[in-house]
Amino acid sequence: MKQKDKLAVKFLITDFAKARKADSPSIGIICDQLLKTLVPFGMAWSDMAIRNLLSDMVRLLSKLELDKTLTGPAKLRSLDVKKAINGYLGGHSPSRSRYESVVCLGYKFQCSDNRYAGMKDDPEDMLTRCNNLKVAIRSAYGVAGRMDGGAGNTNPKMLKIFMAPEFFFRGKNGAYSHEVVHGREAQPDAKPLALTKVKGIMEVMRDEIDQDIYKDWLFVLGTAIAAAELTESQCQTCGAVGKIKFERDLVKGGGATKAVCVKDPSHVIKEVSLGAIVENVAFVKKEGCIHTISKELVSHIDYRGGKVKVGGTEMGVHKSPQPSGYDSATKVPTKFKDERMGGSIFTVDGVTIGLEVCLDHAATRDSSASGRLEHAANIQIQLIPSAGMEIEALRTVPGGIVFNVDGVTPHVAVVAGAMQAQQVIETTEGKRSFFEDNTGLYFAKPCIGHAGSGAVIGYGPYEIPGV
């Protein structure tokens, strides 16, 4: 979004909300919420974060329309503002969502156990898994075609979601290189040898999922593991207490820098390996929209013996302990607590979806009892690709859909018509159920597929709730 358009949105909302705040208590509450939304909006830089925030502005303006105390010119102005904000959202506007219902198609595939499985050659392993996933997607297309009375693939108002489990993309080494996961552009001027183009996972998959028959499909291609060696410059004289700074290397010249000890520039500096830094990333695609969500936490069962191979060398996976007792993948603190800001929330075609990868569903860096969506609002569909995680909490608006595909058990589970802020209990049958504290017991046992590993299991259609 261009800066001038962001400024136009801020002016529209500020001008309208400040003028209407005093009209009535109910209008004042909504106007305050609109003004608060402008704070993260001003800091948003990614297209998805901007879309999430614009969608929430439109939803608040829609609620304002229903307020009977908003009348006359003020109401006409609110309609004009909403129309203008919708214009910036285009086809993703929540006030005219393309879809009324959803079906959930889970790939029940065991891709996590007590060993690393697959091929030693990572590029070959990735291509093999892509071909496997393409076969599963074609199978899912057949399953969807038998749903909704046989109209599943022809109903343009029904969203089809295909999801594979966590760790679908990793081979014998426990992790791929970033080039295998994300690809690489050709570098003809690279030294000493020119580098050719390398297709990443999404590019390889696009010859299947870009087809017109998947126009109304959203794909979650499981997760992929990318690893690289993490190094740090350390002073060999001062040890751990020594601090490093970087300054210009006058010997090498050309803008080169070198690490020196802040205590004594004559001290010896050595590059020390801290192990493998891993990225566990979920690939999401809906038509031309591609979105990625990285897992925040690292579970003790994620990596066998806590190690992966990087460039043929076995390394321990780097973890950063958190006050919550959990480990994160990086010591860099999260910039935003708001998951709309490039986190685990994304809005596509007017539907707001939250995706938590495995442990992120049950915990965060700063709390051992909450997932990444605990404080989120307006989630209509909640997705949980996992490797050892069941549905633990329902974080949708009332009537939402929660969809889990697990690669350890393996299983596919769906809870539809979810109540908000529910908890998990164990029934006498040992199955998970959900209840709403404020309204008494409300049981919503998840549908759990019992087909064998390698099957595609479909549930639905379910009505997508409004916000």
C-alpha positions in Angstrom: 0.0 0.0 0.0 1.4 3.4 -1.0 2.2 5.9 1.8 -0.3 8.4 0.4 -3.1 5.8 0.6 -2.2 5.0 4.2 -2.3 8.6 5.0 -5.7 8.9 3.3 -7.1 6.0 5.4 -5.8 7.6 8.6 -7.4 10.9 7.7 -10.7 9.3 6.8 -10.9 7.3 10.1 -9.6 10.1 12.3 -11.9 12.8 10.8 -15.0 10.6 11.1 -14.3 8.9 14.5 -13.4 12.1 16.3 -16.5 13.9 15.0 -18.8 11.1 16.0 -17.4 10.0 19.4 -19.8 12.1 21.4 -23.0 11.1 19.5 -23.8 8.3 21.9 -22.1 5.9 24.3 -22.3 3.0 21.9 -21.0 5.0 19.0 -18.2 6.4 21.2 -17.0 2.8 22.0 -16.8 1.9 18.3 -15.1 5.1 17.4 -12.5 4.6 20.1 -11.8 1.1 18.7 -11.4 2.6 15.2 -8.9 5.2 16.5 -7.0 2.5 18.3 -6.7 0.4 15.1 -4.9 3.3 13.5 -1.9 2.8 15.9 -0.8 -0.6 14.5 -1.9 0.5 11.0 0.6 3.3 11.1 3.4 0.7 11.8 2.2 -2.0 9.4 4.4 -2.6 6.4 3.4 -6.0 5.0 0.5 -6.3 2.6 -1.2 -8.9 4.8 -0.9 -6.8 8.0 -2.4 -3.9 6.3 -5.2 -6.1 4.9 -5.9 -7.5 8.4 -6.2 -4.1 9.9 -8.3 -2.6 7.1 -10.7 -5.6 7.4 -11.2 -4.9 11.1 -11.9 -1.2 10.3 -14.6 -2.3 7.9 -16.1 -4.6 10.4 -16.3 -1.9 13.0 -17.9 0.5 10.5 -20.4 -2.3 9.7 -21.3 -2.6 13.4 -21.8 1.2 13.4 -24.4 0.9 10.6 -26.5 -1.2 12.9 -26.5 1.4 15.7 -29.9 3.1 15.7 -28.5 6.2 17.3 -26.5 6.9 14.1 -28.8 8.7 11.8 -29.0 11.3 9.0 -25.9 12.8 7.5 -23.7 11.0 10.1 -24.9 7.6 8.9 -24.4 8.6 5.3 -20.9 9.6 6.1 -20.2 6.3 7.8 -21.3 4.5 4.7 -19.0 6.7 2.5 -16.1 6.0 4.8 -16.8 2.2 4.8 -17.0 2.3 1.0 -13.7 4.1 0.7 -11.9 1.6 3.0 -13.5 -1.3 1.1 -11.9 0.2 -2.0 -8.4 -0.2 -0.6 -9.2 -3.8 0.3 -10.4 -4.8 -3.2 -11.6 -8.4 -3.4 -10.6 -9.1 0.2 -13.2 -6.9 1.7 -15.0 -8.6 4.7 -18.2 -6.8 3.8 -18.5 -8.8 0.6 -16.8 -12.2 1.4 -16.7 -14.6 -1.6 -17.5 -17.6 0.6 -20.4 -18.7 2.7 -19.2 -22.2 3.7 -16.0 -24.2 4.0 -14.9 -27.8 3.7 -11.8 -29.1 5.5 -9.6 -31.6 3.6 -6.8 -33.0 5.7 -3.8 -35.1 4.5 -3.5 -37.8 7.1 0.2 -38.5 6.6 2.8 -39.7 9.2 5.8 -37.6 8.7 7.2 -37.5 12.3 8.5 -40.3 14.4 11.6 -41.2 16.4 13.9 -40.8 13.4 14.5 -38.7 10.3 13.1 -40.4 7.3 13.6 -39.6 3.6 16.5 -39.2 1.2 20.0 -37.9 2.1 19.9 -35.7 -1.0 17.7 -32.8 0.1 16.8 -31.4 -3.3 15.7 -34.9 -4.5 13.8 -35.4 -1.2 12.0 -32.1 -1.6 10.9 -32.9 -5.1 9.7 -36.4 -4.1 7.6 -34.9 -1.3 6.2 -32.3 -3.7 5.1 -35.1 -6.1 3.6 -36.9 -3.1 1.7 -33.8 -2.1 0.5 -33.2 -5.6 -1.0 -36.7 -5.7 -2.7 -36.0 -2.3 -4.1 -32.7 -3.6 -5.6 -34.4 -6.7 -7.1 -36.9 -4.3 -8.5 -34.1 -2.2 -10.1 -32.6 -5.4 -11.9 -35.9 -5.9 -13.0 -36.0 -2.3 -14.3 -32.4 -2.5 -16.2 -33.2 -5.6 -18.3 -35.8 -3.7 -19.2 -33.3 -1.0 -22.0 -30.7 -0.9 -24.3 -33.1 -2.7 -21.7 -33.6 -5.5 -21.3 -29.9 -6.1 -18.2 -29.3 -4.0 -15.9 -28.4 -6.9 -18.5 -26.3 -8.7 -19.9 -24.2 -5.8 -18.1 -20.8 -6.0 -19.4 -19.9 -2.5 -17.7 -22.9 -0.8 -14.0 -22.5 0.2 -12.0 -25.7 0.1 -9.0 -25.9 2.6 -6.4 -28.5 2.0 -3.8 -28.9 4.8 -0.8 -31.2 5.3 0.9 -31.7 8.7 3.9 -30.1 10.3 7.3 -31.3 9.2 6.0 -32.6 5.9 9.1 -31.1 4.2 12.3 -32.4 5.7 14.4 -35.4 4.8 17.1 -37.6 6.2 19.2 -34.7 7.5 16.4 -33.3 9.6 16.4 -29.9 7.8 16.8 -28.5 4.3 19.0 -25.6 3.3 17.2 -22.3 2.8 17.8 -22.6 -1.0 15.9 -25.9 -1.1 13.0 -24.4 0.9 12.8 -20.9 -0.6 14.6 -21.3 -3.9 17.3 -19.1 -5.4 17.4 -16.7 -8.3 20.1 -17.1 -10.9 23.3 -15.3 -10.2 25.3 -15.2 -13.4 28.0 -12.9 -11.9 28.6 -15.0 -8.8 32.3 -15.8 -8.1 34.0 -18.2 -8.6 31.2 -19.9 -10.5 27.9 -18.6 -11.8 24.8 -19.8 -9.9 21.8 -21.2 -11.7 18.2 -20.7 -10.6 16.9 -23.1 -8.0 13.1 -23.6 -7.5 11.9 -23.6 -3.9 8.9 -25.6 -2.6 6.2 -23.2 -3.6 7.6 -22.8 -7.1 7.6 -26.5 -7.6 4.1 -26.9 -6.3 2.6 -24.1 -8.4 2.3 -26.2 -11.6 -0.4 -28.1 -9.7 -2.0 -25.6 -7.4 -2.1 -22.7 -9.9 -4.5 -24.5 -12.1 -7.9 -22.9 -12.6 -9.7 -25.9 -11.0 -8.3 -24.7 -7.6 -9.7 -21.2 -7.8 -11.7 -21.6 -4.6 -9.0 -23.5 -2.7 -6.7 -22.5 0.1 -3.6 -24.7 0.5 -1.5 -25.1 3.7 1.4 -27.2 2.4 2.4 -28.4 5.9 5.6 -26.9 7.2 9.2 -27.0 5.9 12.4 -26.9 8.0 15.2 -24.7 6.8 18.5 -24.6 8.7 21.7 -22.6 8.6 24.7 -22.5 10.8 24.6 -19.7 13.4 28.0 -18.2 14.2 29.2 -15.5 16.5 32.4 -13.5 16.8 33.9 -14.0 20.3 37.0 -12.6 22.0 39.3 -15.5 22.8 41.1 -13.5 25.6 38.1 -12.0 27.4 35.9 -15.1 26.8 32.2 -14.7 27.4 32.5 -11.3 29.1 34.3 -9.7 26.1 32.2 -7.4 23.9 32.7 -7.2 20.2 32.3 -4.2 17.9 32.8 -4.0 14.1 34.9 -1.4 12.4 36.4 -0.8 9.0 39.1 -3.2 7.8 41.7 -0.8 6.5 43.8 -3.8 5.2 41.1 -5.3 3.0 39.5 -2.0 2.1 36.5 -1.8 -0.1 34.1 -1.2 2.8 35.1 -4.5 4.5 34.7 -4.7 8.3 36.4 -6.7 11.0 35.4 -7.7 14.5 37.5 -6.3 17.4 37.3 -6.5 21.1 36.1 -3.3 22.7 38.5 -3.8 25.7 41.6 -4.4 23.6 41.8 -4.3 19.8 44.9 -6.6 20.0 42.8 -9.5 21.4 42.2 -12.5 19.1 38.7 -12.7 17.7 37.4 -16.1 16.5 34.1 -17.0 14.7 32.4 -19.6 17.0 29.6 -21.9 15.9 26.4 -21.7 18.0 24.8 -24.6 16.2 22.0 -24.7 13.7 19.3 -21.9 13.6 16.1 -23.4 12.2 13.1 -21.9 10.6 9.9 -24.0 10.7 7.6 -22.3 8.2 4.1 -23.0 6.9 3.4 -22.2 3.3 -0.1 -20.9 2.6 -1.5 -20.2 -0.9 -4.8 -18.9 -2.2 -4.8 -18.1 -5.9 -2.2 -15.3 -6.3 -1.8 -14.7 -2.5 1.1 -16.5 -0.9 1.6 -16.2 2.8 4.1 -17.7 5.2 3.9 -18.2 9.0 6.9 -19.3 11.0 6.6 -21.3 14.2 7.6 -19.3 17.2 8.5 -22.0 19.7 10.7 -25.1 19.5 9.5 -28.3 21.2 11.8 -30.8 22.8 10.4 -33.4 20.4 10.8 -31.3 17.2 14.4 -32.4 16.4 15.8 -35.9 17.1 18.4 -35.7 19.8 18.1 -31.9 19.3 20.3 -32.1 16.2 20.1 -31.6 12.4 22.7 -31.7 9.7 23.8 -28.4 8.0 26.0 -28.9 4.9 26.7 -32.4 6.0 27.8 -31.5 9.5 25.6 -32.5 12.5 24.8 -29.6 14.8 22.7 -28.9 17.8 19.6 -26.9 17.2 19.9 -23.4 18.7 17.2 -22.6 21.1 16.5 -19.4 23.1 15.0 -20.1 26.6 12.1 -17.9 27.5 10.7 -16.8 30.9 7.6 -19.0 30.2 9.8 -22.1 30.3 9.5 -22.7 26.6 12.2 -22.3 24.0 11.9 -20.0 21.0 13.7 -20.4 17.7 15.5 -17.1 18.0 16.6 -14.8 20.8 15.3 -11.8 18.9 12.2 -10.6 20.7 9.0 -10.3 18.8 8.3 -6.7 17.7 4.5 -6.9 18.0 2.2 -8.7 20.3 -0.6 -8.2 17.8 -0.7 -11.3 15.5 -2.3 -9.2 12.7 1.0 -7.5 12.2 2.6 -10.1 10.0 2.1 -12.9 12.6 -0.2 -15.9 12.5 -3.4 -14.1 11.3 -4.2 -13.5 7.6 -7.3 -12.3 5.7 -8.1 -13.8 2.3 -11.2 -13.0 0.3 -13.0 -11.5 3.3 -12.3 -14.5 5.6 -10.0 -14.1 8.6 -7.9 -17.1 9.4 -5.5 -17.9 12.3 -2.8 -20.5 11.9 -0.8 -21.9 14.9 1.9 -24.5 14.2 1.8 -27.2 16.8 3.3 -25.9 20.1 2.3 -22.3 19.2 -1.3 -23.5 19.6 -0.7 -24.3 23.3 1.9 -21.8 24.4 3.7 -18.6 23.6 7.1 -17.1 24.6 5.6 -15.2 27.5 2.9 -17.6 28.8 2.9 -21.4 29.3 -0.8 -21.5 29.1 -1.8 -19.6 26.0 -1.4 -19.9 22.3 -0.6 -17.2 19.8 -4.3 -16.6 19.1 -5.4 -16.2 22.7 -5.9 -12.5 22.5 -6.9 -12.4 18.8 -10.3 -11.3 17.6 -12.4 -11.9 14.5 -10.9 -15.3 13.7 -13.4 -17.3 11.6 -11.3 -20.3 10.8 -8.5 -21.7 13.0 -5.9 -24.0 11.5 -3.4 -26.2 13.4 -0.8 -28.1 11.4 1.0 -30.2 14.0 3.3 -33.0 15.0 2.0 -34.3 18.3 -0.7 -31.7 19.1 -4.4 -32.0 19.4 -7.0 -29.2 19.5 -6.4 -27.6 22.8 -8.4 -24.3 22.6 -10.9 -22.8 20.3 -10.0 -19.2 19.4 -12.7 -18.4 16.8 -15.7 -16.2 16.9 -18.9 -18.1 17.9 -19.7 -20.6 15.2 -16.1 -20.8 13.9 -14.3 -23.8 12.5 -11.1 -25.3 14.0 -9.1 -27.7 11.8 -6.1 -29.8 13.0 -3.9 -32.2 10.9 -1.3 -34.0 12.9 1.7 -35.9 11.6 2.6 -38.1 14.6 -0.5 -40.0 15.5 -1.5 -39.3 12.6 -5.0 -37.8 12.6 -7.3 -35.2 11.1 -9.7 -33.4 13.5 -12.4 -30.7 13.0 -14.6 -28.8 15.5 -17.3 -26.9 13.7 -19.7 -24.4 15.3 -17.1 -23.6 17.9 -18.0 -21.5 20.9 -15.6 -18.7 21.8 -13.1 -19.0 24.7 -13.6 -22.7 25.3 -11.5 -25.1 27.3 -10.7 -28.8 27.0 -11.9 -31.5 29.2 -11.7 -35.3 29.1 -14.9 -37.3 28.8 -15.4 -40.7 30.3 -14.7 -42.1 26.8 -11.3 -40.4 26.8 -12.3 -38.1 23.9 -11.7 -34.4 24.0 -14.7 -32.2 24.3 -15.2 -28.5 24.7 -17.4 -26.4 27.0 -18.3 -22.7 27.5 -18.0 -21.7 31.2 -20.5 -18.8 31.0 -23.4 -20.8 29.4 -23.0 -24.2 31.0 -21.7 -27.3 29.3 -21.6 -27.1 25.5 -20.1 -30.3 24.0 -18.6 -30.1 20.5 -16.7 -33.4 20.0 -14.2 -33.1 17.1 -14.6 -35.2 14.1 -11.5 -37.4 13.9 -10.7 -39.3 10.8 -9.8 -43.0 11.2 -8.6 -43.8 7.7 -5.0 -45.1 7.2 -1.9 -43.0 6.8 -1.8 -41.4 3.4 -5.5 -40.8 3.1 -7.2 -37.5 2.5 -10.1 -37.0 4.9 -12.8 -34.4 4.2 -15.3 -32.8 6.6 -18.1 -30.3 5.8 -19.4 -28.1 4.4 -19.7 -25.8 7.4 -21.1 -22.3 7.4 -18.5 -19.6 7.8 -19.7 -17.4 10.7 -19.9 -13.6 10.3 -17.9 -11.2 12.4 
